[in-house]
Amino acid sequence: MKKILAILIVASFYNCKGKDEIVVSHKLKYGEGYHIGDFPRFKDTLSKEGYYYTNDTIYKEGTPVALVEKTEYYVDHYLLYITSLSKGEKGLYMEFGPND
C-alpha cells in the first residue's frame, strides 16, 4: 500500500510545471471570459510585436494587458487563468500541446 501511495505522489509531481514554462512553452487556446487572442503565442523576450510574458504579466505589443493568476492541471491539459489590467475581467485559456 505504501508503494502505491508513493508512486501516486511521484506521478502527481511529474505533471506539475511552473507557470512560466506553461505560458511560454505550450500552445494555448481561448476558453472564456477576457480575450487577448484566439491562439496567443508568448515569447520570453521583450518584443514590440506579438505577446511577451514575464513576472506574471502578459504584454501585447509592448503594453501590459493582463496578469496570470494561476495555472491548473486538469485531466490531460493545463488551464491558464488571467485577469485584465484595465477592468479586472477574468479569462481562461486551455493548453493544447507544446510549442513547435
Secondary structure as GFF3:
##gff-version 3
##sequence-region A 1 100
A	DSSP	alpha_helix	2	14	.	.	.	ID=ss1
A	DSSP	alpha_helix	19	25	.	.	.	ID=ss2
A	DSSP	beta_strand	26	33	.	.	.	ID=ss3
A	DSSP	beta_strand	42	43	.	.	.	ID=ss4
A	DSSP	beta_strand	51	54	.	.	.	ID=ss5
A	DSSP	beta_strand	57	60	.	.	.	ID=ss6
A	DSSP	beta_strand	63	74	.	.	.	ID=ss7
A	DSSP	beta_strand	77	84	.	.	.	ID=ss8
A	DSSP	beta_strand	90	98	.	.	.	ID=ss9
###
